[in-house]
């Protein structure tokens, strides 16, 4: 059976306050039920009777008189329920004096009853035996007025650190202000009473300002006086020399010079253990540091809800409230003090309104209990307490680190450590960082590769930004920060298509918050060149990592601040804007931006970049179904790229010509182009492009009827995309693999693969690819006669294809709906829709793919068989010649009747 926590820390298991109330209610009920047990009246009537013959009987009698269960007494006394059980059953016949004292106090015994209990425990000593020898009995530990939430594991770990097989005699709980070091120390100490026979002594040091007085404060807590001719340390040592005791030294960070005295106590009293709380470690020999971390998400939410209920008993959180509370707790870094201060606001604001106001946290995180220490009444005061203990150079470095969002490396910290004018030379940044880490103002993060990484909690960071503004350093430091991350982005750009692509993508992902901060500052400070250069460098990262919508917002905001004079910076930003718009199917915008970029490159005489822009314009033409224009533009790009010797541009143009050839049905030419492109991409070690080439070679193999080769190409492309964490290419590879799997007859697996790709494309905002996936799913759903589902998928896909001008998908969707019309005995409508699709394919120069020809022919034959030859021809010609929009409307209206 698990032991309960002590009364001082009742319900520290992390359960919410309501569970705590239930636990107390249950104990009370158990006590009441005990009163109804046989013999209770006898116990009550004989409460002043002579002591029974054994300690266990005496203890049980006093417990029943007090109306307590064994667990209830254990809670009050701060010992385990098992210990009480063993004492009452006589398993333990010689309880320690400290245990007897705790039980006597918990039972509320008067002097006579207490003496009787002592005599029963140690009859050989008589009833007047002292409880603690020459060392006075320790006072009770402080009693918190609120429950401790979410620290069960930490309580057990701290206790094990001082009593386990690898115990230390000097354990320091460290962490930032407001993380809950004192409460954790108190809760852990309460579980250790049986381990320290001579007591646990709580020494409060927050109000002490002279480190030399720490021994005096310890002596006062021990209840001993100075002896003439001896130092206080010697006096304390004489009292503790042969004792097994625990000293809890609370709030030591401002008294670190007292470490020498503490070290003397440990050396001179072998049975002494010290548990300290401090925002900085003491740096004494044998010290073990225990960093107290912020609460985990679930525990943080429980704490908020508990304190909110304390502040407003009528508070009944809805599911929406709980979501807002989770956001609040995350934005407050899981700091218990910050969460408790925020929770008090539910008397005024609902959680959603409170979350909306947390852009500036510190003004809200105030108004703590008046009986709390001043440093715990506001979050600002808690942080200021640590900040004010720093040396001037450390304070300067701390406020500069506040510009970093989401963490930083040592290299980044060094970039903002020194003033450019060198008026303020600071110590080595590594030393300053170590000092701030020791002060718990900087937190280490999990290492990323070979780089150590650090962060400031957001509440701490906000305080640092306030200090930065007060020092009039914000503009200078933020500029240094922006230039550092601009340099990082521009170094990364060429690497994103090289052998180091994966590492650089991961690095940019880690620094995304800092890149955002650099962009935001450059626009706010009217330095658009930095924002434009960031856009030009990061577009590929945004596309590969699924940040397309955000990237477009960046690009448009930067271009809105830009001038019109031709420059390479402007051209690259225009290209980035175009590529991101193209990815989302916004072809009008993409073409306009590409054409503007082409004008910039022509004005600058930059044929290398002009070739790449022409190739991108060819992609837009391809996606819109204008394959002749696409081929012309790709051929121009290829010719210009060969002239400039740009291997990457040559490979891109070849690959794009191969892709267009697939849609035109020229499979052998497409294969040759793609193989040549793949060869060049492998030479360049361009992993992303290698995956693209493999994927399209899989399409060629499928259409040529080589299923094993198609599946092999597709699986290799899928594996590579997953290694790269390239969600877009993963989704595309899933589509291609599903086509091959469906052709092999495994329809169910094909549907699963398509559903996976559909989710990825939708999350990425790739509307064109989403439309294509919906059309494929609709076509597969017709196989088991799941007509309503097929109709819904085809209708949604057709609607989306219209919106993004994807004419090839429009044609395929019309063919799918025609199949449904035939099954619903509407062959004339089917023939009409097939005629419209045929006209569209003819205009595009894109026949039905060879691997889909059998299905298409069956669809066509079914419609023809249900009509006379003349009726079929009339319907076919009607669909082929009437405006496409009419056929689309007719197809959608029919499909919607089936849903």
C-alpha positions, 0 to 999 in steps of 0.5 A, a space after each residue: 500500500 502506498 503511504 500518504 503524504 503528511 498533513 503539511 503536504 496533504 495531497 501532494 500527489 498532483 491530484 486536483 483540489 477536488 480530489 484532495 477534498 474527497 480524500 479528506 472527506 473519506 478520512 473523516 468518514 472512516 474516523 466516524 465509522 471507527 467510532 461505531 466499532 465495538 469497544 469504542 465506548 469503552 476506550 472513550 470511558 477509559 481515556 484517563 485509565 492507566 497505560 495499557 501493557 504495550 505501546 501498540 495498545 496505548 497508541 491504538 487507544 489514543 487514536 480511537 479516542 481522537 477519532 482517527 484512522 491509521 491513515 489519518 494519524 499517519 497524515 497528521 504525524 508525517 509518518 507512513 500508514 505502514 509505520 502506524 500499523 506496525 506499531 499497533 500490531 507490535 511488529 515494531 516494539 521500540 519506536 524512536 523517540 522522534 516518532 513518539 514525539 510526532 505521534 504525541 503531537 498529532 494526537 494532541 496529548 497533554 503532558 500526562 498522556 504524553 509521558 504515559 505513551 513514552 513510558 509504554 514505548 521505553 519502559 526501561 527509561 521511565 515516563 520522564 525520558 527526554 525526547 531529544 537528549 541535549 538537542 531540543 526537539 525540532 519544531 514542526 515543519 511549516 504548514 502550507 495553506 494550499 495543496 501541492 500539485 504535480 510533484 509526486 515524482 520529484 518528492 520521491 526523487 529528492 527523498 531518495 537523494 538523501 536516504 537512498 543507496 547513493 545518498 548525498 549529504 548536501 543536496 541543493 534544489 535549484 531553479 528559477 524564482 517561482 518554480 516551487 523549490 521551497 514547496 518541494 523541499 518542504 514536501 520532501 522533508 515531511 517524508 523523511 522524519 523516520 529517516 532522521 532520528 534526531 529531527 528535521 530543522 527548517 531554517 528560513 533565510 530569505 530575510 537574512 542579508 548577511 552571510 556571516 549570520 547564517 550559522 546564527 540562524 541555524 543555531 536559532 532553528 536548533 534551539 541552542 545558544 552560543 557558548 562563551 569563547 566558541 564560535 557559533 559554528 563550533 556550538 552548532 557542531 557540538 550539538 550535531 556532532 553525533 546526531 542524525 539530523 536534516 537541516 533544510 536551508 531555504 533561500 540561500 541564493 543571496 547568501 552564497 559566501 556562507 558556503 564555507 560555514 555550511 561545508 564546516 558543518 558537513 565535515 564536523 557532523 557526519 550524521 548531518 544532511 543538508 537540503 538547500 533551496 537556492 536559485 544558484 548552487 553553493 559550489 561546496 564539495 560533495 554538493 549534488 544539484 537537483 534542478 527543479 523544472 517547471 510543471 509538465 503540461 497536465 500538472 500545470 493545468 491541474 494546478 491552475 484549475 485548483 487555484 482558480 477554484 480556490 479563488 472562485 468556488 463557483 468556477 466550473 471550467 468548460 472544455 473550451 476553458 480547459 483548452 484556454 487554461 492549457 494555452 495559459 500554462 504553456 505561455 507561462 512556461 509551467 511556472 507554479 507561481 506564475 500559474 497561481 497568480 494567473 489563476 486568481 484572475 478567474 474572479 474577473 476574466 474567463 480563461 479565454 480572455 486571460 489567455 488573450 491578454 498574456 502578450 504582456 505577462 508581467 503586469 497580469 502576474 501580480 496580486 499574490 497573497 499579502 501573507 506571502 514574502 514580497 518576492 512571491 507576490 508578483 512574478 516581476 518581483 520574483 525575477 528581479 530578486 535573481 536579477 539584482 544579485 547579478 554583477 553588472 556585466 551579467 545583468 547586461 548579458 542577461 538583458 541582451 539574451 532576451 532578444 532570442 526567441 525559442 532558444 539560442 546557441 553559444 555562437 548566437 549569444 556571442 554575436 550580441 554580447 559585445 557592443 560594436 563600438 567596444 565601449 562596454 567590454 564584457 567578460 567571456 560570454 561562456 563565463 557569463 552564460 555559466 553565471 546566468 545558468 547558475 542563477 537559474 535565469 538561463 535554462 539548458 535545452 536538449 543538445 542539438 547535434 554538436 551545439 549546446 542550446 539554451 533558453 530563457 523562460 518566457 516570463 523571464 525573457 519579458 523581464 529581460 526585454 523590459 530591462 533592455 528597453 530601460 537601458 536604451 539598448 534594444 535597437 542596437 541589440 535587435 539589429 545585431 540579432 537580426 543580422 546574425 540570423 540573416 547570415 544564418 539563413 543566407 548560409 543555409 540557402 545553398 545548403 538546402 539542395 546539397 548533401 547537408 540538406 537535412 542538417 540545415 533544415 533541422 537547424 532552420 526549424 530550431 531557429 524558426 522563432 528567431 528568424 520570425 523575430 528578425 523579420 518582425 524587427 526589420 519591418 517594424 524598424 523600417 529596414 526592409 532589405 533584411 526582410 527581403 533577404 530573409 524571404 529570398 533565402 528561406 522560401 525552400 525551407 518554408 515549402 519543404 517544412 510545410 510553412 507555406 502560408 506563413 512564408 507567403 505572409 512574410 513575402 508579401 509584407 516584405 515586398 510591401 515595404 520594398 522599393 521598385 529599383 531592380 536589385 538581386 535582393 528584390 528579384 529573389 524575394 519576388 521569386 520566393 513569393 511566386 514559388 509559394 503562391 504557385 505551390 498553393 495554386 494561386 497561379 495568377 499571383 505566381 505568374 505576375 510575380 515570376 514575370 516581375 522577377 524576370 524583368 529584374 533579371 533582364 535589367 540586371 543582365 542576370 541570365 542565370 537567374 532568368 533561366 530559373 525564372 523561365 523554368 518556373 513560369 513553365 511550371 505554372 503553364 504546366 499546372 494550368 494545363 497549357 502544355 505547349 506553353 510549358 514545353 516552350 518555356 522549359 526549352 528556353 530555360 534549358 537553353 539559357 541554363 546550358 549557356 550559363 553552365 548552371 548544372 542545377 538549372 539544367 537538371 531542373 529544366 530536364 526534369 520539368 520537360 520529363 514531367 510534361 512529357 508524362 502528361 502528353 503521353 510521350 513516355 519514352 522521351 519523358 523517361 530519358 529526360 528524367 533519367 538525365 535529370 536524376 543523374 545530374 541531381 545525384 552528382 549535385 547530391 540534391 536530395 529533394 530533387 532526387 526524390 522528385 525525379 524518382 517519383 516521376 520515373 515511377 509514374 512513367 514505369 506505371 504507365 508503361 505497365 512495369 508495376 514492379 519498377 513503379 513500386 520500387 521507384 515510389 517506395 524509394 522516393 517515399 523513404 527519401 522524403 521521410 528521411 528529409 522530413 519533406 511532407 510535400 514530397 512524402 504526400 506526392 510519393 504516397 499518391 504515386 505509390 497508391 496508383 501503382 498499388 491500385 493497379 496491382 489490385 490492392 484497392 484497400 491499401 491504395 485508399 489508405 495511402 491516398 487518405 494519408 496523402 490527403 491529410 498531408 496536402 490539406 495541412 500543407 495548404 496544397 489545394 491543387 494536390 488535394 483536388 487530385 487526391 480527392 479525384 483518385 479517392 472518388 475513382 477508387 470508391 466506385 469499385 465497391 459501389 460506394 456511390 454516395 462516398 464516391 460522389 462526395 469525393 468527386 464533387 469536392 475534388 472537382 470544386 477545388 480543381 475549378 478554384 485552382 484551374 487544374 484542368 487535367 483534374 477537372 477532366 478526370 473528375 468529370 469522367 468519374 462522375 460520368 461513371 456514377 451517372 451510368 450506374 444510376 441509369 443516366 447514360 445520356 448525362 454520362 455521355 455528355 460529361 465524357 464528351 466534355 472531358 474529352 474536349 478538355 483533354 484534347 485542348 490540353 493535349 493530355 490523353 487518358 493515361 495508359 494504365 487507366 485506359 481500361 477503366 475509361 474504356 469500360 466507362 465509355 462502353 457502359 454509357 454507349 451500350 445504354 443508348 442508341 448510337 444516335 442518342 450517344 453521339 448527340 449527348 457526346 457532341 453536346 458535352 464536347 461543344 457546350 461551354 465547359 462551365 455548363 458541364 461542370 454545373 451539371 456534373 456537380 448537381 448530379 453528384 450532389 443528389 447522390 450524397 
